[in-house]
Amino acid sequence: MSVLQELGARLRAASDELPDGLVLVALEKLRSATELLNWVREESHQEIGVPQLGGATEHAERAAAALRLAEDAIEAYLAVLGLGGEPGARRGQEWREAMRPEEPRPPAAEPDAPPAEPEKLGPWWQERIAQLTGESAAKDQKRIEGTNSADLLRRVAAGVRSGDRARLGRELHGVTASTGLGLSAVTAPVLHRLAADLLGHEPRPEDVPRLRTAAEGRVRALLPGTSPSVLESLLDRICRVPPRGGQRPPGHPADNAVTASVLTGVLLARLGRDAEALDPNAPEPLRPHGDAGEARS
């Protein structure tokens, strides 16, 4: 290996070690928390930490933008060296970090501390799932124990691929609100990657109509109770559309999480992939060239 090739290999290794996935997951968790608090504030007319979360979200957005600039600069430098770098090249591995389960935190060393209590957020999650899917929770509905948000996303994607709205409802009814709301964080990098594979390039603002055409019908069929503005906001975020003038009123905190998970399943189906493609240890899938993915019905 020449000195130039070794330099290129080290630069690529440094680029690969940048924590894109971790920053994106943190950013989406902050956005999800802000949406939840905005909704609660509308109900209670109190600030309850929204300004502080807004500042944290802004910092995370700047960090994500700085990481993208650093990666593009490395790719541009490699291109100048003739090592095949392509400025703005699609990387698309951040989704793997999002889909990996978080390491369990050790319990606090307090021997007299009471055991953790189960979640007590009331039935609002199940009530909203019934409104979004049109499927009420069964009387004998059992909670799916040991399921995290990444597991739930794979289960939802399988239900979307089968076109079974009742199955989709069962999967969403069977988890706690915290697990369901966690879908917002894990879906963001996954959706960006799937959209890039479907389009054949990094999603751009002008791609919103194409993605809407590819997904809108299936999303509406599986979530008849969701507002079209929720899907529109997700597509804008995927394609990095600059914020539009005027502030939309806060929606229900479950809407974004559930719609994003269904959209993930729809894009997977468009690409001819099943839910197992969301395994972070799965091999890299074959990507369609150009607009090949858009031809699928």
N, C-alpha and C positions, 0 to 999 in steps of 0.2 A: 504494500500500500504506500503510495506516495505521500509526501508531507501535505499536499493539497487535499488529497482524498481523506487523510486522517483529520484535517481541519474540518472538512465538510461533515464527516461522521460525528465529530464532537459537537458541532453546531446543531445538527439534527437531534442528537441525544439531549442537548440542553433544551431545545425547543419542545421535545416530547415530554420533558419533565416539568414544563410549566403547568401550574395547577388549574387549567381551564375548567375541567369538570367540577372540581370542588367549588370554584368561585361561582360557576353558573348555578349549581345546586343551592348554594347559600343565597344567591340573588333571588332565585325563585321562591325559596322559603320566606325571605323577607317580603316579597310581593304578596305571597299567599297570606302572611300574617297581617299585612297592611289591608288587604281586601277584607279579611275577617273583622279587623278592628273598625274599618270604615262602616261595615254593615252594622256592627254592634253600636257604633256611635250614632248612626241614624236612628237606632231604636232607643238609645239612652240619652242622646243629646249631650254627651260628654266627650272630651278629647281622648282620654285614656291611652296616651302613648303614641298616637298616630304621627305627630310631628317628628318624634324621635326615630320612629321606624322609617319615615320618609328620608331623613338624613342618612341613616344606615344604608338604605336602598340606593341612594345616590352614590355613596362611596363604593358600593359593590358594582354598580354599573360602570363607574370610572375604572375600577380594577379590571373588569372584563374587557373593556375597550382597550386598556393599556396592554393587556395580554395579547389581544388580537393584533395590535400594532407591532408588538415585539415579534410575534410569529411571522407576520408579513415581512418585516425588515430582514429577518433571518432568511426567509425564502428568496427575497430580492437579492441579498448578498450572495447566496448560493448560485443564483442564476447568473450573476456577474462573473462568478468564478467558473461558470460552465459546468456546474455539477447538477444540472437538471432541476434547479429550484424554479418554482412558478409563483410569482407574487400573488397573494390572495388564493393560493391553492386550497382545495377542500381538504380539511383534516378529518373532522367528523368522528373522533374517538371519545369526545367528552361524554357521550351518552353512556358509555360503559361505567364511568365513575358514578354517574347518577343511579344506575341500576344495581350497583353493588350494595349489599346491606351494610348499614352503619355498624361499627364496632360497639358492642354493648358497653355502657359506662359502668365502672365498678360502683357498687352502692356505697353511700357515705358511711364512714366508720362510726356509727352511733348505735351501740348495742341496744339502747332502750328506745330507739325510734320505732314508731308504729309501722306495721307493714303498709306497703303502697295500696291505696284504695283503687278499685276499678273506676274507669271514666264515668263521670256523672254530668253529662252534657244534655241529658234529656233526649226525647225522641225526634228532635228537629232534623237530624240527618236523614232518618228513615222517611220522615214526612216530605222532605224536599226530593228525595230519590223517587218517591211515588209520584210527585208532580212532574218531575223531569221525564221519567220513563213511562208513566201511565201504568206502572205495575206496583200494586200495594205489597207490603211485606206479608208473607204467609203467617198464619197464626202460630204455626210450629217452626217459624224461621229460627235457625240456630246460628249463633255467631261463629264465624270462621276463626278459630284460635290460631295464634302464631303467624298471622299473615301481616307482612309489612306492605308498604305502598308499592314497591317494585313487584312483589308477588301479585298484588291486586291488579296492577296494570297488565300483567301477562294474562290473568284470568279474564279481565274485561276484553282484552284484544281477542282472546279465543271466542268469547261470546259474540263479539262484533263480526268476526269472520263467518260464524255460523248463521248470522242474521237473526239470532234468537233473542228478542227483546225481553222475554220472560227470564231467560238465563242471565242476561245482563242485569236485570233488576235484582235477581237473587244474589248475585255476586256483590253488588253494591249495598244491598240491605244487610248483608252478613258481616260487615265490618264496623268498627267504631268510627266516629266522626274524625278523629285525629288521623287514622290510617287513610280514610277517604280524602281528607284535605291534603294529605301528603302527596297525592297524585299530581298536584300542581308543580311541585318541585321536580319530580322524577321525569315528567313528560316533556319539559321544555327542551333539553338538549336532544331527546329522542325525536321529537317532532321536527326540529331543525334538520337533523340528519336525514330522516325519512323524506322530508320535502326536497332536500338537495338531491337525493337519489332519484326521486320521481321526476324532478325537473331536468336533471343532468348538469346542474350547476348550483352554486350557492344561491339560496332564495333572495330575490331582490324585490323592492316595492312593486315593480310592474308585474310580478308573478302572482299577486294576490288573486286576480280574477281566474287564473288557471287553476290554482289550488281550490278556490271556492267551487268551481265547476266540478272538480274531481271529488269533492267531499261533501258538499252541501246536502245533496239528496239523501245519502246514507245516514248522515248525522241527524237530519230531521226525522227520518223514519224511525231511528232507534231512540231518539230523545225528542218526542213531539212537544214536550213542555218547555224546551229550552228556547231562549230568545235568540233571534238571528244575530243580535249585536255581540253575543258571547263568542260565537264562532268567528265573527268579523274581527274582534279584538285579538283572538288567538292567531289568526292568519296575519294580521298586522305585525304581531310580535315575531312570528316566525320569519317574516320577510323584512323585519327591521324597518318598518314604515315609521317615519318621524311622527311624533305625537301630533294629533290634529287639534285645532283650536276648539275650545269648549271642553268642559269636564263632564264626563258621563256620570250619571248617578251611580253610587255603589250598588252592585248586584248582590245576589245571595252568594255567600262564600263557597257553597257547594257547586255552583253552576260552572265556574271556570274549571275546577278540578275534574268534574265528571265529563264535561264536554271535551276537555283535552284528552282524557283517556279514550273516549270513543273515537275522536279524530285520529289518535294513534293507531287504533285498530283498523280504521278505514284506510289510512295510508299504507299500512302493512298489507292489507288485502289488495290494494291497487298495485303493489309491487310483487304480488304473488308470494308473499312470505307469511309464515304462521307465527304464533306467539313465541315459539322457541327461539326465533331470531332475536328476541329481546334479552336472551341470556348474555350477561356481560362477558362470559367466557366462550361464546359461540364464535366460530370462524367468521372472517369477513365475508359478507354476502356478495354475490355478483351484482354489479351495478349496471343498470341500463345505460346505453350510450345515447347522448343527446336527449331527444324527447321521446325515447322509446317507451318509457314508463307511462306517458300520458295516453298512449293508445289503448291501454287496458280499460275495460269498462267496469 
